[in-house]
Amino acid sequence: MAWYKNIYDWLEHRLQLEGPIKHEIMHPVPRKTASWWYVFGSASFVLLMLQIVTGILLGLVYAPSAAHAWDSLQVLNHDLPLGWFLRAMHGWGSNFMVAVVLIHMAQVFLFGAHKYPRELTWVLGVFMLLMTLGMAFTGQVLRFDQDSYWGLGIGASIMGRVPFIGGPLVHLMLGGPMINGATLTRFFALHVFVIPGTLLAFTAMHVWMVLKLGINEWPTPGRIVRRETYIAEYTELAHKDGLPFVPGAVWKDLVFSAAILFAVAVCAAVFGPYGPTGTPDPTIIATVPKPDFFFLWLYTVLSFLPPELETPFLLIVPPIAVAILVALPFVAGVGEKSWWRRPVAVFSVMFIAICFGVFTHLGTYTPWSPIMNAWSGAPIPVELLHNRTPLERQGANVLQQKQCRNCHQLGGLGGQRGPALDTVATRLTEDQLIRQVLQGGGNMPAYGAALSPAETTALVAYLKTLRPHYQPPAVDASRGVVAMNTK
């Protein structure tokens, strides 16, 4: 075995890592922190490593293009040995990672570990949670099936509601006005490079601060955090009633992390990978897309909110929630840590957990919209076809075939997800109708890739006839001004 030692000595002489590593892994921690309540952070890190390793292997096969993404996943599922298991490990690892990170955040909050001097540790944790959700969302998009296509459409709709910069943000996210090959390339870069790289950097900073500031002590009732005395009190506690992190506390982290990996493997083997389901088809509105579990609560809320409240909710509630989380350690950075003496904190966690559980459960069977109940087979009212030209009647056929009435009422029948079309010609000009059909907007997806130029022309021609006879069609006022100036 002497040659092993020679290699080790050669490396140590040049890197000199033994001293710093020994110092960190042997640093004392309060004895009560060697508890099963303190294992979620290390399990989150292990799951991140699992995602990176399985993601690299999947990236060797996956083709981030609209023409080949779905086929490359079929190759992984059916042609490569254990390719399906690799995809399943990556998918279930994502679910477990989101769940464990959420539990870790709740445990940190209940144990008062966000208080002085760990404020920045908490703030980094908040952004790491957001990046974990971002990595999960971008990964779902890369499946590029019906669910991911419509999920991305909903995400683009949410992004487009941002005042002033919503349109440019959607173009930046999609690589254009609609979902196409450039969209997958951008999400692939986000999922594989940008988000994991940033998450690894934040994780390194997070671990560094945990090592330097120490693991939060057990929240004993009556032990008050004071900025003037806390560090001295913590140092005394760690040395008088402490034990080395290795092996005193680390073995529970290793056991729990191994159990989590085993659970991921069991779920992967039993339930298999997620999708992909059918190839994306923007004309199939009745697909009833479902996001992965970590976004089901949002799916449910948006399904039951009245349309006029969706935009205020999306633009106000999430930013306020993030701001509250970031501000928490600065507003409540001292005082009692024990949950026994912080009833508001306990109630908040219980309330959020119950709401999350209930909304997630409802999301498993909640329709995309409770009032989106039209059938594409219902005929267009006869009175709306009288005195129409052949081109306009062809447009009515396009309206029927593309299932537009799943979302829009016409003649009092149809879905209510979008506005009724009976008076659409009084609200939108011809140019605006063309732009809305091709590029979408609001809750409406873009149909530019699903309609031929002839179909678009016919559909817009028919839509231009949908107005009461006593109301004039919408006009572009700027054209009148230009015409007057040219005379």
C-alpha positions in Angstrom: 0.0 0.0 0.0 3.0 2.3 0.1 2.4 3.6 -3.4 -1.0 4.9 -2.3 0.7 6.8 0.5 3.3 8.2 -1.9 0.6 9.5 -4.3 -1.3 11.0 -1.3 1.9 12.7 0.1 2.8 14.0 -3.4 -0.7 15.6 -3.8 -0.8 16.9 -0.2 2.6 18.5 -0.5 1.3 20.6 -3.5 -2.4 21.1 -2.5 -2.1 21.3 1.3 -5.7 20.5 1.8 -5.5 18.1 4.8 -5.3 20.7 7.4 -8.2 22.9 6.3 -10.4 19.9 5.6 -9.6 18.3 9.0 -10.3 21.6 10.7 -13.7 21.9 9.1 -15.0 18.3 9.4 -13.8 18.1 13.0 -15.3 21.4 14.1 -17.5 21.1 17.2 -21.2 21.5 16.9 -23.8 21.6 19.8 -24.6 18.0 20.9 -28.3 18.4 20.3 -27.8 19.3 16.7 -26.8 15.7 16.0 -30.5 15.1 15.4 -32.7 13.7 12.7 -34.2 17.2 12.4 -31.0 18.5 10.9 -30.6 16.1 8.0 -32.6 17.9 5.3 -29.9 20.3 4.2 -27.4 17.6 3.4 -30.1 15.5 1.7 -30.9 18.5 -0.5 -27.2 18.7 -1.5 -27.1 15.0 -2.3 -30.2 15.3 -4.5 -28.6 18.2 -6.3 -25.6 16.0 -7.1 -27.9 13.3 -8.3 -29.6 15.8 -10.6 -26.3 17.0 -12.0 -25.0 13.5 -12.6 -28.1 12.1 -14.2 -28.6 15.4 -16.2 -25.1 15.1 -17.7 -25.9 11.6 -18.8 -29.2 12.6 -20.3 -27.6 15.5 -22.1 -25.5 13.1 -24.1 -28.6 11.8 -25.8 -31.2 14.6 -25.6 -31.6 16.8 -28.7 -32.8 20.3 -27.8 -34.7 21.0 -31.0 -38.4 21.0 -31.8 -38.0 18.4 -34.4 -36.0 15.9 -32.4 -36.6 16.5 -28.6 -39.6 14.2 -28.4 -37.9 11.5 -30.5 -34.7 11.6 -28.4 -36.8 10.9 -25.3 -38.4 8.0 -27.0 -34.9 6.6 -27.7 -34.1 6.9 -24.0 -37.3 5.3 -23.0 -37.3 2.3 -25.4 -34.0 1.9 -27.2 -31.1 2.5 -24.8 -30.5 0.0 -22.0 -31.8 1.5 -18.7 -32.4 4.8 -20.4 -35.9 4.8 -19.0 -34.5 4.3 -15.5 -32.0 7.2 -15.9 -34.9 9.5 -17.0 -37.0 8.2 -14.1 -34.2 8.9 -11.6 -33.8 12.4 -12.9 -37.6 13.1 -12.8 -38.2 11.6 -9.4 -35.0 13.2 -8.1 -36.5 16.6 -9.1 -39.7 15.9 -7.2 -37.8 14.7 -4.1 -35.4 17.7 -4.3 -38.3 20.2 -4.3 -40.0 18.4 -1.4 -36.9 18.1 0.7 -35.9 21.8 0.1 -39.4 22.9 1.2 -39.2 20.8 4.3 -35.7 22.1 5.0 -36.9 25.7 4.7 -39.8 25.0 7.1 -37.5 23.4 9.6 -35.0 26.2 9.4 -37.8 28.7 10.0 -39.4 26.8 12.9 -36.0 26.4 14.6 -35.2 30.1 14.3 -32.1 29.4 12.2 -32.9 32.5 10.1 -32.0 34.8 13.0 -28.7 36.6 13.7 -26.0 36.0 12.5 -27.5 33.7 9.8 -29.6 36.2 7.9 -27.6 35.9 4.7 -27.7 32.1 4.9 -31.5 32.3 5.0 -31.6 34.8 2.1 -29.4 32.6 0.0 -31.7 29.6 0.9 -34.7 31.6 -0.4 -33.1 32.2 -3.8 -31.9 28.6 -3.9 -35.5 27.4 -3.5 -36.5 29.7 -6.4 -33.8 28.3 -8.5 -34.8 24.7 -7.6 -38.3 25.5 -8.8 -36.9 27.1 -11.9 -34.8 24.1 -12.6 -37.9 21.9 -12.2 -40.0 24.1 -14.5 -37.3 24.2 -17.3 -36.9 20.5 -17.0 -40.6 19.9 -17.5 -40.5 22.1 -20.7 -37.7 20.0 -22.1 -40.0 17.0 -22.3 -41.8 18.9 -25.1 -45.0 17.0 -25.0 -48.6 18.2 -24.7 -48.3 19.1 -21.0 -45.0 20.8 -21.3 -46.1 22.8 -24.4 -49.2 24.1 -22.7 -47.4 24.6 -19.4 -44.9 26.8 -21.3 -47.8 28.6 -22.9 -49.2 29.4 -19.5 -45.8 30.4 -18.3 -45.4 32.8 -21.3 -48.9 34.1 -20.6 -47.9 34.9 -17.0 -44.7 36.5 -18.2 -46.5 38.6 -20.7 -48.7 40.2 -18.1 -45.7 42.1 -16.5 -46.4 45.8 -17.2 -44.3 47.6 -19.8 -41.7 44.8 -20.3 -44.0 41.8 -20.6 -43.7 41.5 -24.4 -39.9 41.7 -24.5 -39.7 39.2 -21.7 -41.8 36.7 -23.6 -39.7 37.2 -26.7 -36.5 36.7 -24.6 -37.9 33.6 -23.0 -39.3 32.0 -26.2 -36.8 33.3 -28.7 -39.6 34.9 -30.7 -43.3 35.5 -30.6 -44.2 31.7 -30.4 -42.9 28.4 -29.1 -40.4 26.9 -31.5 -36.9 25.4 -31.8 -35.2 28.4 -30.4 -37.4 28.1 -27.3 -36.0 24.6 -26.5 -32.5 25.8 -27.0 -32.9 28.6 -24.5 -34.6 26.3 -21.9 -31.9 23.7 -22.4 -29.2 26.3 -21.7 -31.1 27.5 -18.6 -31.7 24.0 -17.3 -28.2 22.6 -18.0 -25.9 25.5 -17.6 -27.3 28.7 -16.1 -29.5 27.5 -13.2 -27.4 24.6 -12.1 -24.2 26.7 -12.3 -25.8 29.5 -10.2 -27.3 27.0 -7.8 -23.9 25.3 -7.3 -22.3 28.7 -6.6 -25.0 29.6 -4.1 -24.7 26.2 -2.5 -21.0 26.6 -2.0 -21.6 30.0 -0.3 -24.4 28.5 1.8 -22.2 25.6 3.0 -19.3 28.0 3.7 -21.5 30.2 5.9 -22.8 27.1 7.7 -19.2 26.1 8.4 -18.1 29.5 9.6 -21.2 30.5 11.6 -21.9 27.0 12.9 -25.0 24.8 12.8 -27.9 26.4 14.5 -28.2 25.1 18.1 -31.3 23.3 19.3 -34.1 26.0 19.9 -34.4 25.6 23.7 -37.2 27.7 25.1 -35.9 30.8 26.9 -32.6 31.0 25.1 -32.9 34.4 23.6 -30.8 35.6 20.6 -29.1 38.9 21.3 -26.7 40.5 18.8 -24.3 41.6 21.5 -23.8 38.2 23.1 -25.0 35.4 20.7 -21.7 34.5 19.1 -19.9 34.2 22.4 -22.7 32.1 23.9 -22.8 29.8 20.8 -19.0 29.3 20.9 -19.2 28.4 24.6 -22.1 26.0 24.0 -20.3 24.2 21.1 -17.1 23.7 23.1 -18.7 22.8 26.5 -21.5 20.6 25.2 -20.5 19.8 21.7 -19.0 17.0 19.6 -17.1 16.8 16.4 -19.3 17.0 13.3 -17.4 13.9 12.0 -18.3 11.3 13.1 -20.7 12.7 15.8 -23.3 14.2 13.6 -22.5 13.3 10.0 -23.6 9.6 10.2 -27.3 10.6 10.5 -26.9 12.8 7.4 -25.4 9.9 5.5 -28.1 7.5 6.6 -31.0 9.8 5.7 -29.4 10.8 2.3 -29.0 7.1 1.5 -32.6 6.5 2.4 -33.7 9.3 0.1 -31.7 8.0 -2.8 -33.1 4.6 -2.2 -36.7 6.0 -2.2 -35.9 7.9 -5.5 -34.6 4.6 -7.0 -37.7 2.7 -5.9 -40.1 5.3 -7.3 -38.1 5.3 -10.6 -38.2 1.5 -10.9 -41.9 1.2 -9.9 -43.5 4.3 -11.6 -41.0 4.9 -14.4 -40.2 8.2 -16.1 -42.5 11.1 -16.7 -43.8 11.1 -20.3 -43.4 12.2 -22.8 -47.1 12.1 -23.6 -48.3 12.9 -27.1 -46.3 15.2 -29.4 -47.2 18.9 -28.8 -50.1 20.0 -30.9 -51.2 23.6 -30.3 -54.6 23.0 -31.9 -55.7 20.5 -29.3 -57.1 22.8 -26.7 -58.9 20.0 -24.8 -55.7 18.4 -23.8 -56.2 19.4 -20.1 -52.4 19.8 -19.3 -51.1 19.1 -15.8 -47.9 20.5 -14.4 -45.7 18.5 -12.1 -46.7 18.4 -8.5 -44.7 21.4 -7.3 -46.8 23.7 -9.6 -50.2 22.0 -9.1 -51.2 24.5 -6.4 -50.7 27.4 -8.8 -52.6 25.5 -11.5 -55.6 25.0 -9.1 -55.6 28.7 -7.9 -55.6 29.9 -11.5 -58.4 27.5 -12.4 -60.7 28.8 -9.8 -59.9 32.5 -9.8 -62.2 34.7 -11.9 -60.3 35.8 -15.1 -60.3 39.4 -13.9 -58.3 38.5 -10.8 -55.7 36.3 -12.4 -53.3 39.1 -13.5 -53.5 40.9 -10.1 -52.8 37.7 -8.3 -49.9 36.7 -10.5 -48.3 40.1 -10.4 -48.8 40.9 -6.7 -48.9 37.7 -4.6 -45.6 36.0 -5.7 -43.4 39.2 -5.4 -44.9 39.9 -2.0 -44.3 36.4 -0.8 -40.6 36.5 -1.9 -40.2 39.9 -0.4 -41.6 38.6 3.0 -39.2 35.7 3.0 -36.2 37.9 2.2 -37.1 40.5 4.8 -37.9 37.9 7.5 -34.4 37.6 9.1 -34.1 41.4 9.2 -37.5 42.0 10.7 -37.4 39.1 13.2 -33.6 38.5 13.5 -33.4 38.4 17.3 -35.4 37.1 20.2 -36.9 33.7 20.9 -36.0 30.7 18.7 -38.2 27.9 20.1 -41.3 27.1 18.2 -43.1 26.6 21.6 -42.9 30.3 22.1 -43.5 31.4 18.5 -47.2 30.4 17.9 -47.5 32.7 14.9 -44.6 31.0 13.2 -46.1 27.5 13.8 -49.5 28.6 12.6 -48.0 30.2 9.5 -46.2 26.9 8.6 -49.3 24.8 9.3 -51.5 27.1 7.3 -49.2 27.2 4.2 -48.7 23.4 4.4 -52.4 22.7 4.5 -53.1 25.1 1.7 -50.3 23.6 -0.4 -51.6 20.1 0.3 -55.3 20.9 -0.5 -54.5 22.9 -3.6 -52.1 20.2 -4.8 -54.8 17.5 -4.3 -57.4 19.6 -6.1 -55.0 20.1 -8.9 -54.9 16.4 -9.6 -58.4 16.5 -11.0 -59.3 20.2 -11.3 -60.1 21.1 -14.9 -58.0 23.6 -16.7 -60.9 26.0 -16.2 -64.1 25.2 -14.4 -66.1 27.1 -17.1 -64.2 25.7 -20.1 -67.0 23.3 -20.9 -67.7 23.7 -24.6 -67.5 20.9 -27.2 -65.8 21.6 -30.5 -68.4 19.5 -32.2 -71.2 21.9 -31.3 -72.3 23.6 -34.6 -71.9 27.3 -35.1 -75.3 29.0 -34.8 -77.1 29.1 -38.2 -77.9 32.8 -37.8 -74.2 33.6 -37.7 -73.7 32.0 -41.2 -76.4 33.9 -43.0 -75.3 36.4 -45.7 -71.6 35.3 -45.4 -69.3 35.1 -48.4 -67.7 31.7 -49.3 -64.4 33.0 -47.8 -66.2 33.9 -44.5 -67.9 30.6 -44.3 -64.6 28.9 -44.8 -63.4 30.9 -41.9 -66.3 29.6 -39.8 -65.1 26.1 -40.7 -61.6 27.0 -39.5 -63.1 28.3 -36.2 -64.9 25.0 -35.8 -62.0 22.7 -36.7 -59.4 24.5 -34.6 -61.7 24.1 -31.5 -61.7 27.9 -30.8 -65.1 27.5 -29.1 -63.5 25.5 -26.3 -62.4 28.8 -24.9 -64.7 31.3 -26.6 -68.4 31.7 -26.6 -70.3 32.3 -29.9 -74.0 32.8 -29.9 -74.2 32.2 -26.2 -72.6 28.7 -26.4 -69.0 27.8 -25.8 -66.2 28.2 -23.3 -65.7 31.2 -21.1 -62.0 31.0 -20.7 -61.5 33.7 -23.3 -63.8 36.6 -24.3 -67.0 36.0 -26.3 -66.5 36.4 -30.0 -70.0 37.8 -30.9 -68.7 41.4 -30.8 -65.0 40.8 -31.5 -65.1 42.9 -34.7 -66.1 46.0 -32.6 -63.0 45.5 -30.3 -60.2 44.5 -32.7 -59.3 45.8 -36.1 -58.2 43.4 -38.9 -54.5 43.9 -38.1 -55.2 43.3 -34.4 -57.1 40.1 -35.2 -54.3 38.8 -37.4 -51.7 39.6 -34.7 -53.9 38.0 -31.9 -54.4 34.8 -33.9 -50.8 34.4 -35.0 -49.0 35.5 -31.9 -51.5 35.0 -29.1 -51.6 37.1 -26.0 -53.1 37.0 -22.5 -54.4 33.4 -22.0 -54.5 32.7 -25.7 -51.7 30.6 -27.2 -50.1 31.5 -30.5 -51.6 29.8 -33.5 -49.1 31.0 -36.1 -47.6 27.5 -36.5 -51.0 25.8 -36.6 -52.7 27.8 -39.3 -51.8 28.1 -43.0 -51.9 31.6 -44.5 -55.2 30.7 -46.3 -56.7 29.5 -43.0 -55.7 32.6 -41.2 -57.1 34.8 -44.0 -60.4 33.0 -43.9 -60.7 32.9 -40.1 -60.0 36.7 -39.8 -62.5 37.4 -42.6 -65.2 35.6 -40.6 -64.2 37.2 -37.3 -64.6 40.6 -39.0 -68.3 39.9 -39.5 -69.0 39.2 -35.8 -70.6 42.4 -34.7 -74.1 43.7 -34.1 -75.5 45.3 -37.3 -76.0 48.6 -35.4 -72.4 48.9 -34.3 -69.5 49.9 -36.6 -66.4 47.8 -36.9 -63.3 48.7 -35.0 -61.0 51.1 -36.8 -57.4 52.2 -36.4 -57.6 55.9 -35.6 -54.0 56.4 -36.5 -54.7 55.5 -40.2 -57.3 58.3 -40.3 -54.8 60.8 -39.1 -52.2 59.6 -41.7 -54.8 59.8 -44.5 -55.7 63.4 -43.5 -52.0 64.4 -43.4 -51.5 63.0 -46.9 -54.2 65.1 -48.5 
